[in-house]
Each structure stands twice: as structure tokens, then as C-alpha cells.
Amino acid sequence: MDSKELREQIFHLVAEYTSQVHGPTPFVPGTTRIQYAGRVFDERELLNMVDAVLEFWITAGRYAEQFEAQLGEFLGVRHIIPVNSGSSANLVAISTLCSPRLKNGLRPGDEVITPAAAFPTTIAPILQNQLVPVLVDSTVGEYNLDPDQLEPALSDRTRALFFAHTLGNPAEMDRITAFARKHDLWMVEDCCDALGSRYDGQMVGTFGQLATLSFYPAHHITMGEGGAVYTNSARLARLARSIRDWGRDCFCGYDNPPDGKCGRRFRHVPGLGDYDHRYVFSEIGYNLKITDVQAAMGVAQLEKLAHFVAARKRNFQILYQGLQSFATLIALPRWWDKADPSWFAFPMTVADTAPFARADLMAYLESQRIETRVLFAGNILNQPGYRDIPCRVVGDLENTDRIARGTFFVGVYPGLDRPRLDYILDALALFFHRYV
């Protein structure tokens, strides 16, 4: 048997194994755990990954190049910079704006407006780059930064906005974009929860200069771990790639030609003399690349992305319609008229006047085998690692504290079918009927 025949046999066995081991399982109400998120895949992901393994191109290669092209086409952007996580994407994006080679970039002590109700690694890159987060309140229902707080947050040190489209729900981009343009601010959109979301027909992440994605298993598509920075700016893309790739000045491309992409590998470099250009480092960088095995999985996931987005929207609407009669006990999610969310999850906030606490409701749902999560860090200033951070706070963060006290979410990911969604609704109704 030659290598081609052997390869085909391996693929056949992988497909058969996937069907037997990873095929659908029956839903048993009260026994089967209903996850808030999870991987949705078939044999295509495993076949792509095995293909990459058999080629044994360990670092990013042809699949990574294909992934960049296909994701860029989906988002309508010119430059995709894959990285090893969404948190790394946030770090690369903010570090890009801090590059000494960016003449109008951010410098230590500059202020960045960001919501206090956030995932920690949206705030962390601001601190890691010696910038000052200016923490503003969010709105209950949308769970995004409150545009009314932007002007009060402004100072002569304000240089940027960095915010998430929380749980896939687009922020009010008309007002936010107008504010950024008026004051000549950089804008970075954390779209880790929001792949496929649109505002006024435009993909989120394309309003500012840079945006980020996560491909953790809970998100819209997965590579296991993984993320991306994306932009329409060739200048920012080159800086981001350099920071991702050790800070190296030379970008050789996935084909890695012997003399580099520029064709002039050995040259005179000020301060180094005659030197190998592959080992010239113009940024303080990291190694945050993905592997081709991850990218192979991502390519297969992208083939399903349109279906995933549609399923998330459908599942959200089923829960939303089914919970209308309990709006006095929980605040249901809201979204702007121009928003078309690709939902990450279904958020609810227990009313302050409700005769039960969030912990009571979450414990009940967990006892019914329904996974729940609080809204990330709540008020970031109450987290042990962030209590003493250098920052400026706008107002009293009343809504942020309410979110920290009362908000949680359940899943809408594509692995949930109608029987599972009906089970969630029935369980919630049974709990709420104790009080209405």
C-alpha cells in the first residue's frame, strides 16, 4: 500500500471513529447536562487536523493562510492576524497602538476609556502597556458601555476607546463612533463574543482601527484555543504581526522563503552592522502564533459559521419569546434598532425587587442540569487582582454594580436543540411560578 492509499485509509477510519465516538447523544431531561456553550463539529474538523498532522508542518502554514483569507472574506477586512487566544489578541491590539514606530500612538500615562463591567483581559492590556483605564458604567439590558458617560470620561490625556460588544450584542456605534471621531481617538473593538454581529448592516469590529476575536471552545467558532486581530490598515497589520512574532522586523510569510519575503536577508542594520534581517527586532514582542493544526480546525469551522450564527439567533429568540411573561422578575436583554446580534448567550438580570436572589435562581438551574454563568468579572474593581489598579472612575458605576449583583446567562449555542431549549424554559417557568 503506497502513502496515498494509506492516507485515504486513515481518513476513512477517522471519519468512522468520529461518527461512533462524537456523534449526537439523546437528550434525557433532568439527566443530560445542558451546557451554556460547547464545541459543535463533525468529521471535517478531525480530517483537516489529521491532514495537518500527517504533513507535520507544526507551526502556521497553508491552513493558517487559508484561514486568514476565508475569515477576512467573511468579515470584509483586508488583514487577519491569527494569535493563540482572544486575550492575546487584545494584548497585541493594544500593544500595536503603543508601538514607538506609530508616531501618533499611545504612550505611558495615556488614558483609555473602557467599561468597568468587562472580561479581565480587556482591561489587562491597558495596564500591561502602562496606560490608564478610565472606567465607565454600562447599561442593564444591553450590557455595553453607556454612551452618556463618554463626554464626562474625557480628559486631555484621553487617547483611545477599548470596549466589547458584550455577549454578541453590538454597542451603540452611532454615538460611540461620532465621539471617537470628534476627539480623534483610537478605537479598538473586542468582538470575542460577537463574530457575525452587525450594526446598521456593518460588521462589528470594522468601525474602529483594530478589533479582536476569540476561538476558545465557548465562542462562535473554535480552534480549541486561538484568536485573531483584524484591521483594514496595512500599517497596523504589520505592527501587529511583528508584535505577535517576537517583535521581529522581517515578515517572511507562511512559505518562509530562504532569503525572506523581502529578498534581502543580509543587510547593514544601524547599530548591528551587517546582520541577518530575520533576527532584527523592532518591537518588544511575544510569540503568540497559532499552529497549523489549530488553523485546520478553524478552516472547517468557518464552513459552518453562517449556520452557527443563524442557530444562535434562532435559539435566542426561542428563549426571549418564552420568557416575556416573567419580565417583572428579570430584566430581559435589549438591543438597539440598528443592531443585528450574533448572540453568544442569553443574559438575564434579577430585579432588585424580586423575592429571590440571583444565587437562588442559578443554584436551582444548576440542580436541574442547566449550566449558568455570571457576566464575567462583574465590576472589575471588586476583583482581587484589580482592586488597586491605577485608574480613573467616572460616576458611581451603579449599573455595573447591579450587573455584578444580579446578571447571569444561559446558553444559545448551536448545540442546543428545541427539546433542550424547551427544558430550559420549563425549568425557569417552574421556578418563577413560585413567586407569581
Secondary structure, 3 states (H helix, E strand, C coil): CCHHHHHHHHHHHHHHHHHHHCCCCCCCCCCCCECCCCCCCCHHHHHHHHHHHHHCCCECCHHHHHHHHHHHHHHCCCEEEEECCHHHHHHHHHHHHCCCCCCCCCCCCCEEEEECECCHHHHHHHHHCCCEEEEECECCCCCCECHHHHHHHCCCCEEEEEEECHHHCCCCHHHHHHHHHHCCCEEEEECCCCCCCEECCEECCCCCCEEEEECCCCCCCCCCCCEEEEECCHHHHHHHHHHHECCECCCCCCCCCCCCCCCCCEEEECCCEEEEHHHCECCCCCECCCEHHHHHHHHHHHCCHHHHHHHHHHHHHHHHHHCHHHCCCEECCCCCCCEECCCCEEEEEECCCCCCCHHHHHHHHHHCCECCEECCCCEHHHCHHHCCCCCEECCCCHHHHHHHHHEEEEECCCCCCHHHHHHHHHHHHHHHCCCC
